[in-house]
C-alpha cells in the first residue's frame, strides 16, 4: 500500500470522478485507475463502482474513507514536522535505460552525492515502459529514456531534453568495417548482430533499419551496457545511439568504435522524465541540473 493510492482515492471522492481527479493530480486516468485497482486487490474490497458513465466511490469505500483521511492527515503532519529535511534525507530513485548510465547518469549521481552525503540514491536499469509506469505510480522520482523521431511522452510526465544524437554502428576496434568512414545496412546484415531485446528502443530501430531482411546471425541482450561488452568481446556488432558509446570506458580504452550509418537521418534524444506536479522535490531538481550540466560538457577524449 502506498500513500499515493490513498491520495488518488480521496481525490476521486473529492472531485467526483476519475477524469476530474486525474486532471487535478496531473496523473493519467489509466494510471490513476490502475493504482486504485491495486489497492482494491490488496485490501480485498471494491472501493469504486465503475460504470460506463464514470466511477464513484463504493459503499465499502465510503466506510473506509475516514480512516484513509486520518492516514493522509497524519502523513501531512509528519511532513510538516520534518520540513525540508525529509526531502533531503530520503531515498532518491532513478530509473534509466542502459544508454545513459556510463556517460551521463553516474557522473551526475557522483556530483549530487558530493553535495548531499546524507541522501541515498538508487539507480535501476529498466526498459522504457517500466520507467513510465514506475514514474506514474510514484516508485521512481526520475527516469531517463531515449526517444526516436515522433515518439510522444505520456501526458502526466514532463520531459527535459539532455542529449541529441544519431544511431551508429558499434564495432570492435579491430574489425574490418572499422576502416570505413560509414557503415551500410548491408554491411551490418552480413555480420553477426547483437540486438537489444524486445521492449528497448533500439530493438524497434533495428527492425526499422533491416526491415524483413534481418541478419542471419541475430543475438539479443538486455540493454546497451551488455551490448557494448558483447561487441568488445567480438560476439557481434550492434547499433546504439552514438552518445551512449562516445566517452564510454570501452570506447576510451580503444576496444570499440562507432561509425555513422549510410543514408540514415534518424535522430535519437535522451530525455529526463518526472511527474507533472505542483512541487518537485529539491533533490530531483538538483539531479536534473547535474544531468543538464553533464550533458553540456564535451565527452572525454579517447585514451587509446
Residue pairs with C-beta under 8 A, 6 or more apart in sequence:
1 39
1 42
1 43
2 35
2 137
2 138
2 139
3 71
3 72
3 75
4 35
4 137
4 138
5 35
5 36
5 38
5 39
6 39
6 68
6 71
6 72
7 25
7 72
8 21
8 25
8 27
8 32
8 35
8 36
9 36
9 39
9 47
9 48
9 57
9 61
9 65
9 68
10 65
10 68
10 69
10 72
11 21
11 24
11 25
12 18
12 21
12 32
12 36
12 48
12 55
12 56
12 57
13 57
13 61
13 65
14 21
15 21
15 24
16 56
17 54
17 55
17 56
18 29
18 32
18 33
18 48
18 54
18 55
19 29
19 54
21 32
22 28
22 29
22 31
22 32
22 156
25 32
25 277
26 156
26 275
26 276
26 277
26 278
27 136
27 156
27 275
28 136
28 154
28 155
28 156
31 133
31 136
31 137
31 156
33 55
35 137
36 47
36 48
39 47
40 46
40 47
40 48
43 64
45 58
45 60
45 61
45 64
46 58
46 60
46 61
47 57
47 58
47 60
47 61
47 64
48 55
48 56
48 57
48 58
48 61
49 55
49 56
49 57
49 58
57 65
78 86
79 86
84 282
87 281
87 282
87 283
88 116
88 118
88 119
88 282
88 283
89 118
89 119
90 119
90 120
90 283
91 119
91 120
91 121
91 122
92 112
92 119
92 120
92 121
92 122
92 141
92 142
92 283
92 284
92 287
93 121
93 122
93 124
93 139
93 140
93 141
93 142
94 105
94 109
94 121
94 122
94 123
94 124
94 140
94 141
94 142
94 143
94 144
94 287
95 123
95 124
95 125
95 126
95 130
95 131
95 134
95 135
95 140
95 142
95 143
95 144
96 105
96 123
96 124
96 125
96 126
96 131
96 143
96 144
96 145
97 125
97 126
97 127
97 128
97 131
97 144
97 145
97 146
97 200
97 201
97 223
97 224
98 125
98 222
98 223
98 224
98 225
98 226
98 227
98 244
99 146
99 202
99 223
99 224
99 240
99 241
99 243
99 244
99 270
100 144
100 146
100 162
100 163
100 244
100 270
101 123
101 125
101 224
101 225
102 225
102 244
102 247
102 248
102 249
103 243
103 244
103 246
103 247
103 248
103 299
104 144
104 162
104 163
104 270
104 291
104 294
104 295
105 123
105 144
105 291
106 123
107 290
107 294
108 287
108 290
108 291
108 293
108 294
109 121
109 123
109 287
109 290
111 290
111 293
111 294
112 119
112 121
112 283
112 286
112 287
112 290
113 119
113 121
115 286
116 283
116 286
119 283
124 140
125 222
125 223
125 225
126 134
126 143
127 199
127 200
128 145
128 146
128 199
128 200
128 201
129 199
131 140
131 143
131 144
131 145
131 273
132 143
132 145
132 154
132 157
132 273
134 140
134 143
135 142
135 143
135 157
135 273
135 274
135 275
136 154
136 156
136 157
136 275
138 275
141 274
141 281
141 283
141 284
142 272
142 273
142 274
142 284
142 287
142 288
143 157
143 272
143 273
143 274
144 162
144 270
144 271
144 272
144 273
144 291
145 201
145 270
145 271
145 273
146 201
146 202
146 241
146 268
146 269
146 270
146 271
147 153
147 159
147 201
147 268
147 269
147 270
147 271
148 201
148 204
148 205
148 266
148 267
148 268
149 266
149 267
153 159
153 271
153 273
155 276
156 275
156 276
157 273
157 274
157 275
157 276
158 273
158 274
158 275
158 276
159 271
159 272
159 273
160 271
160 272
160 273
160 288
160 291
160 292
161 269
161 270
161 271
162 269
162 270
162 271
162 272
162 291
162 292
162 295
163 241
163 243
163 269
163 270
163 295
164 243
164 267
164 268
164 269
164 270
165 241
165 242
165 243
165 244
165 267
165 268
165 269
165 270
166 241
166 242
166 260
166 261
166 264
166 265
166 266
166 267
166 268
167 202
167 205
167 209
167 239
167 240
167 241
167 242
167 261
167 264
167 266
167 268
168 239
168 240
168 241
168 242
168 245
168 258
168 259
168 260
168 261
169 177
169 183
169 187
169 188
169 237
169 238
169 239
169 258
169 259
169 260
169 261
170 227
170 228
170 231
170 237
170 238
170 239
170 240
170 245
170 256
170 257
170 258
171 177
171 178
171 183
171 231
171 237
171 256
171 257
171 258
171 259
172 178
172 231
172 232
172 234
172 255
172 256
172 257
173 254
173 255
173 256
173 257
175 237
177 183
177 187
177 191
177 237
177 259
178 257
178 259
180 187
180 259
181 259
181 260
182 259
182 260
182 261
182 262
183 259
183 260
183 261
183 262
184 261
184 262
184 263
185 209
185 210
185 261
185 262
185 263
188 209
188 210
188 215
188 237
188 239
189 210
189 213
189 214
189 215
190 215
191 215
191 217
191 236
191 237
192 215
192 217
192 219
192 235
192 236
192 237
193 206
193 214
193 215
193 217
193 218
193 219
193 236
193 237
193 238
194 219
194 220
194 221
194 227
194 230
194 231
194 235
194 236
194 237
194 238
195 202
195 203
195 206
195 218
195 219
195 220
195 221
195 238
196 202
196 203
196 206
196 220
196 221
196 222
196 223
196 224
196 227
196 238
197 203
197 220
197 221
197 222
200 222
200 223
201 268
202 224
202 238
202 239
202 240
202 241
203 220
205 239
205 266
205 268
206 239
207 214
209 239
209 261
209 264
217 236
219 230
219 235
219 236
221 227
221 230
224 240
224 244
227 238
227 240
228 238
228 240
228 245
228 248
228 250
228 256
229 250
230 236
230 238
231 237
231 238
231 256
232 250
232 255
232 256
239 261
240 258
241 268
241 270
242 258
242 260
243 268
243 270
243 299
245 251
245 256
245 258
246 258
246 299
247 299
247 300
248 256
250 256
251 257
251 258
251 302
252 300
252 301
252 302
252 303
252 304
253 303
253 304
254 302
254 303
254 304
270 295
272 288
272 291
274 280
274 284
274 288
